[in-house]
Amino acid sequence: MGALMPLMAGLWLLLSSVAAPAGERLPAGALHVIEITPANVAELEAAFQTHGLHWPIEPEQTIPPLEVKRLPPDFPQIHDIPRRKGLFVRVVLPLALMENQRLREQRALAELFLRYPPERLGTRYRAWLERLMDDYRIPRQWDFQRRGRELMVRLDEVPVELVVAQAAMESGWGTSRFALHGNALFGQWTWSGPGLRPSEADPDSTHKVRAFPSLRASLRAYLHNLNSGRAYARFRALRAELRAGGQVLDPERLAQGLEAYSARGMAYVRELERMLRRPELARLGRVSLLLGSTARPIPG
């Protein structure tokens, strides 16, 4: 293991700030992010123009790391539906790419550490792995090797096409009250903490739609939900099968594992599949994140 220690140390310095993927703290890491808090739609469009994030998104396009902190309050007032949808995709896509990059880096580091018996890992590296295992709700009663194998099933990315499609469906393309006032893109429920009560909720229910400090925090919580929630074990199993077969992560195939995401069950899955077949979403899987930006980083 000695020959790999410099590499491991370098990766550790890069990733040590992201050891708690469910947290709201957004790490600077090696990716420098351009933060945007638009006061109105005109400012949002101007920012996209300035940073070269044009519509429609083209295959093989490199996407700048733009973090739109919240949707502008006049977003629902865009009556031109194609224009509104184009703006929404450009808000969510960079966030999805950045969060997938974070997961990809964490997965690479975890995979490297798990090549070695736990007794040969330093205390710091093993502790980092075990914190991840706990955060991804992997049973502590399992032995370390079994927990490690399960971590590789859970600690993985989600195709950006699927992320954008679900965000669009759950937020009404960014026009829902939850998205505008709670930065909630994915309709996640909570029984404690900040949230917005659905107007159509049963009087006896106590749940709220969880609110977030930023859109990226909402997206991060959604990914963690898919990667750790008991209801999405089939989603993760399908993804692991694709990985084992050396195949790309097909968003339509993975949508089959999201029946539990909505009370509508398979009707929800079918709608999601139709959404994924739209040309403007289908092409998103071929874009990449522009790394090495000189923009200022997110504060630690």
C-alpha positions as a Markdown table, in Angstrom:
| # | Residue | x | y | z |
|---|---|---|---|---|
| 1 | Met | 0.0 | 0.0 | 0.0 |
| 2 | Gly | 3.0 | 2.3 | 0.5 |
| 3 | Ala | 3.3 | 3.2 | -3.2 |
| 4 | Leu | -0.3 | 4.4 | -3.2 |
| 5 | Met | -0.1 | 6.6 | -0.2 |
| 6 | Pro | 0.8 | 9.8 | -2.0 |
| 7 | Leu | -2.2 | 9.3 | -4.3 |
| 8 | Met | -4.4 | 8.6 | -1.4 |
| 9 | Ala | -3.1 | 11.6 | 0.5 |
| 10 | Gly | -3.8 | 13.8 | -2.5 |
| 11 | Leu | -7.3 | 12.5 | -2.9 |
| 12 | Trp | -7.9 | 12.9 | 0.8 |
| 13 | Leu | -7.0 | 16.5 | 0.7 |
| 14 | Leu | -9.3 | 17.0 | -2.3 |
| 15 | Leu | -12.3 | 15.2 | -0.7 |
| 16 | Ser | -12.0 | 15.4 | 3.0 |
| 17 | Ser | -14.5 | 18.3 | 3.2 |
| 18 | Val | -17.3 | 16.1 | 1.6 |
| 19 | Ala | -17.3 | 13.2 | 4.0 |
| 20 | Ala | -21.0 | 13.9 | 4.9 |
| 21 | Pro | -23.0 | 13.8 | 1.7 |
| 22 | Ala | -26.3 | 14.3 | 3.4 |
| 23 | Gly | -25.3 | 17.6 | 5.0 |
| 24 | Glu | -26.2 | 21.1 | 3.8 |
| 25 | Arg | -22.6 | 22.3 | 3.8 |
| 26 | Leu | -21.5 | 22.5 | 0.2 |
| 27 | Pro | -17.7 | 22.0 | -0.2 |
| 28 | Ala | -15.4 | 24.0 | -2.4 |
| 29 | Gly | -13.3 | 21.0 | -3.2 |
| 30 | Ala | -11.3 | 21.2 | -6.5 |
| 31 | Leu | -14.2 | 22.6 | -8.4 |
| 32 | His | -14.6 | 26.4 | -8.5 |
| 33 | Val | -18.2 | 27.4 | -8.8 |
| 34 | Ile | -20.0 | 30.5 | -10.1 |
| 35 | Glu | -22.8 | 31.4 | -7.7 |
| 36 | Ile | -25.8 | 33.2 | -9.1 |
| 37 | Thr | -28.7 | 34.6 | -7.0 |
| 38 | Pro | -30.9 | 36.3 | -9.7 |
| 39 | Ala | -33.4 | 38.9 | -8.6 |
| 40 | Asn | -35.5 | 38.3 | -11.7 |
| 41 | Val | -35.7 | 36.3 | -14.9 |
| 42 | Ala | -33.8 | 38.9 | -16.8 |
| 43 | Glu | -30.8 | 38.6 | -14.5 |
| 44 | Leu | -31.0 | 34.8 | -14.9 |
| 45 | Glu | -31.0 | 35.0 | -18.7 |
| 46 | Ala | -28.2 | 37.5 | -18.6 |
| 47 | Ala | -26.0 | 35.2 | -16.4 |
| 48 | Phe | -26.6 | 32.3 | -18.8 |
| 49 | Gln | -25.6 | 34.5 | -21.7 |
| 50 | Thr | -22.5 | 35.8 | -20.0 |
| 51 | His | -21.2 | 32.3 | -19.1 |
| 52 | Gly | -22.1 | 30.7 | -22.4 |
| 53 | Leu | -24.9 | 28.4 | -21.2 |
| 54 | His | -27.1 | 28.7 | -24.3 |
| 55 | Trp | -30.3 | 26.9 | -25.3 |
| 56 | Pro | -30.8 | 24.4 | -26.6 |
| 57 | Ile | -28.2 | 22.3 | -25.0 |
| 58 | Glu | -26.1 | 20.6 | -27.7 |
| 59 | Pro | -24.6 | 17.1 | -27.4 |
| 60 | Glu | -21.0 | 17.0 | -26.3 |
| 61 | Gln | -21.4 | 20.5 | -24.9 |
| 62 | Thr | -19.3 | 21.4 | -21.8 |
| 63 | Ile | -21.4 | 23.0 | -19.1 |
| 64 | Pro | -20.0 | 25.7 | -16.8 |
| 65 | Pro | -20.3 | 25.1 | -13.1 |
| 66 | Leu | -23.0 | 27.6 | -12.4 |
| 67 | Glu | -24.9 | 27.4 | -9.1 |
| 68 | Val | -28.2 | 29.2 | -9.3 |
| 69 | Lys | -29.0 | 29.5 | -5.6 |
| 70 | Arg | -32.8 | 30.0 | -6.0 |
| 71 | Leu | -35.3 | 30.5 | -8.8 |
| 72 | Pro | -36.2 | 34.2 | -9.3 |
| 73 | Pro | -39.7 | 35.1 | -7.9 |
| 74 | Asp | -41.1 | 36.0 | -11.4 |
| 75 | Phe | -40.2 | 32.6 | -12.9 |
| 76 | Pro | -43.9 | 31.5 | -13.0 |
| 77 | Gln | -44.7 | 34.6 | -14.9 |
| 78 | Ile | -42.9 | 33.4 | -18.0 |
| 79 | His | -45.8 | 32.5 | -20.3 |
| 80 | Asp | -43.6 | 31.3 | -23.1 |
| 81 | Ile | -43.5 | 27.6 | -22.1 |
| 82 | Pro | -40.5 | 26.5 | -24.2 |
| 83 | Arg | -38.6 | 29.5 | -22.9 |
| 84 | Arg | -39.4 | 28.6 | -19.3 |
| 85 | Lys | -38.5 | 25.0 | -19.8 |
| 86 | Gly | -35.2 | 26.0 | -21.4 |
| 87 | Leu | -34.3 | 28.2 | -18.4 |
| 88 | Phe | -35.3 | 25.5 | -15.9 |
| 89 | Val | -33.1 | 22.9 | -17.6 |
| 90 | Arg | -30.2 | 25.3 | -17.5 |
| 91 | Val | -30.7 | 25.9 | -13.8 |
| 92 | Val | -30.8 | 22.2 | -12.8 |
| 93 | Leu | -28.3 | 20.7 | -15.2 |
| 94 | Pro | -25.1 | 22.3 | -13.8 |
| 95 | Leu | -26.2 | 21.4 | -10.3 |
| 96 | Ala | -26.8 | 17.8 | -11.3 |
| 97 | Leu | -23.4 | 17.6 | -13.0 |
| 98 | Met | -21.6 | 19.1 | -10.0 |
| 99 | Glu | -23.3 | 16.8 | -7.5 |
| 100 | Asn | -22.6 | 13.7 | -9.7 |
| 101 | Gln | -18.9 | 14.8 | -9.9 |
| 102 | Arg | -18.8 | 15.0 | -6.1 |
| 103 | Leu | -20.3 | 11.5 | -5.9 |
| 104 | Arg | -17.9 | 10.2 | -8.6 |
| 105 | Glu | -14.9 | 11.5 | -6.6 |
| 106 | Gln | -16.1 | 10.0 | -3.3 |
| 107 | Arg | -16.8 | 6.7 | -5.0 |
| 108 | Ala | -13.3 | 6.6 | -6.5 |
| 109 | Leu | -11.7 | 7.3 | -3.2 |
| 110 | Ala | -13.9 | 4.7 | -1.4 |
| 111 | Glu | -13.2 | 2.1 | -4.0 |
| 112 | Leu | -9.4 | 2.7 | -3.6 |
| 113 | Phe | -9.6 | 2.3 | 0.2 |
| 114 | Leu | -11.8 | -0.8 | 0.0 |
| 115 | Arg | -9.1 | -2.7 | -2.0 |
| 116 | Tyr | -7.3 | -3.2 | 1.2 |
| 117 | Pro | -8.1 | -5.1 | 4.4 |
| 118 | Pro | -9.5 | -2.8 | 7.1 |
| 119 | Glu | -6.5 | -3.6 | 9.4 |
| 120 | Arg | -4.2 | -2.2 | 6.7 |
| 121 | Leu | -6.0 | 1.1 | 6.4 |
| 122 | Gly | -5.0 | 4.0 | 8.6 |
| 123 | Thr | -7.4 | 5.0 | 11.3 |
| 124 | Arg | -8.3 | 8.2 | 9.4 |
| 125 | Tyr | -9.2 | 6.4 | 6.2 |
| 126 | Arg | -11.2 | 3.7 | 7.9 |
| 127 | Ala | -13.1 | 6.3 | 9.9 |
| 128 | Trp | -13.9 | 8.2 | 6.7 |
| 129 | Leu | -15.3 | 5.0 | 5.2 |
| 130 | Glu | -17.3 | 4.1 | 8.2 |
| 131 | Arg | -18.9 | 7.6 | 8.4 |
| 132 | Leu | -19.9 | 7.1 | 4.8 |
| 133 | Met | -21.4 | 3.7 | 5.6 |
| 134 | Asp | -23.4 | 5.2 | 8.4 |
| 135 | Asp | -24.5 | 8.1 | 6.3 |
| 136 | Tyr | -25.8 | 5.8 | 3.7 |
| 137 | Arg | -27.7 | 3.8 | 6.3 |
| 138 | Ile | -25.7 | 0.6 | 5.9 |
| 139 | Pro | -26.4 | -1.8 | 8.9 |
| 140 | Arg | -23.6 | -1.6 | 11.4 |
| 141 | Gln | -24.1 | -5.3 | 12.4 |
| 142 | Trp | -22.7 | -6.3 | 9.0 |
| 143 | Asp | -19.0 | -7.0 | 8.8 |
| 144 | Phe | -16.7 | -4.4 | 7.3 |
| 145 | Gln | -16.3 | -6.2 | 3.9 |
| 146 | Arg | -20.1 | -6.6 | 3.4 |
| 147 | Arg | -20.7 | -2.9 | 4.4 |
| 148 | Gly | -18.0 | -1.9 | 1.9 |
| 149 | Arg | -19.7 | -3.9 | -0.9 |
| 150 | Glu | -23.0 | -2.3 | -0.1 |
| 151 | Leu | -21.4 | 1.2 | -0.1 |
| 152 | Met | -20.3 | 0.6 | -3.7 |
| 153 | Val | -24.0 | -0.1 | -4.5 |
| 154 | Arg | -25.2 | 3.1 | -2.8 |
| 155 | Leu | -22.5 | 5.6 | -3.4 |
| 156 | Asp | -23.0 | 6.3 | -7.1 |
| 157 | Glu | -24.3 | 8.9 | -9.4 |
| 158 | Val | -27.7 | 9.3 | -11.0 |
| 159 | Pro | -28.0 | 10.2 | -14.8 |
| 160 | Val | -28.6 | 13.9 | -15.2 |
| 161 | Glu | -31.5 | 13.2 | -17.6 |
| 162 | Leu | -33.3 | 11.5 | -14.8 |
| 163 | Val | -32.5 | 14.2 | -12.3 |
| 164 | Val | -33.8 | 17.0 | -14.6 |
| 165 | Ala | -36.9 | 15.0 | -15.5 |
| 166 | Gln | -37.9 | 14.4 | -11.9 |
| 167 | Ala | -37.1 | 17.9 | -10.9 |
| 168 | Ala | -39.4 | 19.1 | -13.8 |
| 169 | Met | -42.2 | 16.8 | -12.8 |
| 170 | Glu | -42.0 | 17.4 | -9.1 |
| 171 | Ser | -41.8 | 21.2 | -9.3 |
| 172 | Gly | -44.0 | 21.9 | -12.4 |
| 173 | Trp | -40.9 | 23.1 | -14.3 |
| 174 | Gly | -40.0 | 25.4 | -11.4 |
| 175 | Thr | -43.4 | 27.0 | -10.9 |
| 176 | Ser | -44.5 | 25.2 | -7.7 |
| 177 | Arg | -44.8 | 27.1 | -4.4 |
| 178 | Phe | -42.4 | 24.6 | -2.9 |
| 179 | Ala | -39.7 | 25.3 | -5.5 |
| 180 | Leu | -40.1 | 29.1 | -5.3 |
| 181 | His | -40.4 | 29.5 | -1.5 |
| 182 | Gly | -38.6 | 26.4 | -0.2 |
| 183 | Asn | -36.0 | 25.6 | -3.0 |
| 184 | Ala | -37.7 | 22.2 | -3.1 |
| 185 | Leu | -37.3 | 20.7 | -6.5 |
| 186 | Phe | -38.2 | 17.1 | -5.7 |
| 187 | Gly | -41.2 | 17.2 | -3.3 |
| 188 | Gln | -39.4 | 15.5 | -0.5 |
| 189 | Trp | -41.5 | 15.1 | 2.7 |
| 190 | Thr | -40.4 | 15.9 | 6.2 |
| 191 | Trp | -42.0 | 15.5 | 9.6 |
| 192 | Ser | -39.5 | 17.7 | 11.4 |
| 193 | Gly | -37.5 | 20.8 | 10.5 |
| 194 | Pro | -38.3 | 23.5 | 8.0 |
| 195 | Gly | -40.9 | 22.9 | 5.4 |
| 196 | Leu | -44.1 | 24.0 | 3.6 |
| 197 | Arg | -47.4 | 22.4 | 4.3 |
| 198 | Pro | -49.2 | 21.2 | 1.1 |
| 199 | Ser | -52.5 | 23.0 | 0.7 |
| 200 | Glu | -54.2 | 19.7 | -0.3 |
| 201 | Ala | -52.9 | 17.7 | 2.6 |
| 202 | Asp | -55.2 | 15.6 | 4.7 |
| 203 | Pro | -56.1 | 17.6 | 7.9 |
| 204 | Asp | -54.8 | 14.7 | 10.0 |
| 205 | Ser | -51.5 | 14.5 | 8.3 |
| 206 | Thr | -48.4 | 16.1 | 9.9 |
| 207 | His | -46.0 | 16.1 | 7.0 |
| 208 | Lys | -44.6 | 19.1 | 5.1 |
| 209 | Val | -42.6 | 19.4 | 1.9 |
| 210 | Arg | -39.0 | 19.9 | 3.1 |
| 211 | Ala | -37.5 | 23.3 | 2.5 |
| 212 | Phe | -33.8 | 23.9 | 1.7 |
| 213 | Pro | -31.3 | 26.7 | 1.9 |
| 214 | Ser | -30.5 | 26.4 | -1.8 |
| 215 | Leu | -31.5 | 24.5 | -4.9 |
| 216 | Arg | -28.3 | 22.6 | -4.8 |
| 217 | Ala | -29.0 | 21.4 | -1.3 |
| 218 | Ser | -32.4 | 20.2 | -2.5 |
| 219 | Leu | -30.8 | 18.2 | -5.3 |
| 220 | Arg | -28.1 | 16.8 | -3.0 |
| 221 | Ala | -30.8 | 15.6 | -0.5 |
| 222 | Tyr | -32.7 | 14.0 | -3.4 |
| 223 | Leu | -29.6 | 12.0 | -4.6 |
| 224 | His | -29.0 | 10.9 | -1.0 |
| 225 | Asn | -32.6 | 9.8 | -0.7 |
| 226 | Leu | -32.3 | 7.6 | -3.9 |
| 227 | Asn | -29.0 | 6.3 | -2.7 |
| 228 | Ser | -30.0 | 5.4 | 0.8 |
| 229 | Gly | -33.7 | 5.1 | 1.2 |
| 230 | Arg | -35.2 | 1.7 | 1.7 |
| 231 | Ala | -37.9 | 2.4 | -0.9 |
| 232 | Tyr | -35.3 | 2.7 | -3.7 |
| 233 | Ala | -33.4 | -0.6 | -3.2 |
| 234 | Arg | -34.6 | -1.7 | -6.6 |
| 235 | Phe | -33.4 | 1.5 | -8.2 |
| 236 | Arg | -29.9 | 0.8 | -6.7 |
| 237 | Ala | -30.0 | -2.9 | -7.7 |
| 238 | Leu | -30.8 | -1.9 | -11.4 |
| 239 | Arg | -27.9 | 0.6 | -11.3 |
| 240 | Ala | -25.5 | -2.0 | -9.8 |
| 241 | Glu | -26.5 | -4.5 | -12.6 |
| 242 | Leu | -25.7 | -1.9 | -15.3 |
| 243 | Arg | -22.3 | -1.2 | -13.6 |
| 244 | Ala | -21.5 | -4.9 | -13.3 |
| 245 | Gly | -22.2 | -5.4 | -17.0 |
| 246 | Gly | -20.1 | -2.4 | -18.0 |
| 247 | Gln | -23.1 | -0.6 | -19.4 |
| 248 | Val | -24.0 | 3.1 | -19.3 |
| 249 | Leu | -26.5 | 4.1 | -16.7 |
| 250 | Asp | -29.6 | 4.2 | -18.8 |
| 251 | Pro | -32.1 | 6.6 | -17.3 |
| 252 | Glu | -35.2 | 4.8 | -18.6 |
| 253 | Arg | -34.0 | 1.5 | -17.2 |
| 254 | Leu | -33.4 | 3.1 | -13.8 |
| 255 | Ala | -36.8 | 4.8 | -13.8 |
| 256 | Gln | -38.2 | 1.4 | -13.4 |
| 257 | Gly | -36.9 | 1.4 | -9.9 |
| 258 | Leu | -38.8 | 4.6 | -8.9 |
| 259 | Glu | -42.3 | 3.2 | -8.6 |
| 260 | Ala | -42.2 | 4.1 | -4.8 |
| 261 | Tyr | -41.4 | 7.7 | -5.5 |
| 262 | Ser | -45.0 | 8.6 | -6.0 |
| 263 | Ala | -48.3 | 7.3 | -4.8 |
| 264 | Arg | -49.2 | 7.0 | -8.5 |
| 265 | Gly | -46.8 | 4.0 | -8.7 |
| 266 | Met | -46.3 | 2.8 | -12.3 |
| 267 | Ala | -48.3 | 5.6 | -13.8 |
| 268 | Tyr | -45.7 | 7.9 | -12.4 |
| 269 | Val | -42.9 | 5.7 | -13.9 |
| 270 | Arg | -44.6 | 5.8 | -17.3 |
| 271 | Glu | -44.9 | 9.6 | -17.2 |
| 272 | Leu | -41.2 | 9.8 | -16.2 |
| 273 | Glu | -40.3 | 7.5 | -19.2 |
| 274 | Arg | -42.2 | 9.7 | -21.6 |
| 275 | Met | -40.4 | 12.8 | -20.2 |
| 276 | Leu | -37.0 | 11.1 | -20.6 |
| 277 | Arg | -37.8 | 10.5 | -24.3 |
| 278 | Arg | -38.1 | 14.2 | -25.1 |
| 279 | Pro | -35.2 | 15.2 | -27.3 |
| 280 | Glu | -34.2 | 18.2 | -25.1 |
| 281 | Leu | -33.7 | 15.9 | -22.2 |
| 282 | Ala | -32.4 | 12.8 | -24.0 |
| 283 | Arg | -29.4 | 14.7 | -25.2 |
| 284 | Leu | -28.3 | 15.8 | -21.7 |
| 285 | Gly | -26.6 | 12.5 | -21.1 |
| 286 | Arg | -23.8 | 13.5 | -23.5 |
| 287 | Val | -22.8 | 16.8 | -21.9 |
| 288 | Ser | -19.9 | 17.2 | -19.5 |
| 289 | Leu | -19.0 | 19.6 | -16.7 |
| 290 | Leu | -16.4 | 22.2 | -17.4 |
| 291 | Leu | -13.7 | 21.7 | -14.9 |
| 292 | Gly | -10.9 | 24.0 | -13.9 |
| 293 | Ser | -13.0 | 27.2 | -13.9 |
| 294 | Thr | -11.3 | 30.3 | -12.5 |
| 295 | Ala | -14.5 | 31.5 | -10.8 |
| 296 | Arg | -14.5 | 31.9 | -7.1 |
| 297 | Pro | -15.2 | 28.8 | -5.0 |
| 298 | Ile | -18.1 | 28.2 | -2.7 |
| 299 | Pro | -17.1 | 29.4 | 0.8 |
| 300 | Gly | -16.3 | 26.5 | 3.2 |
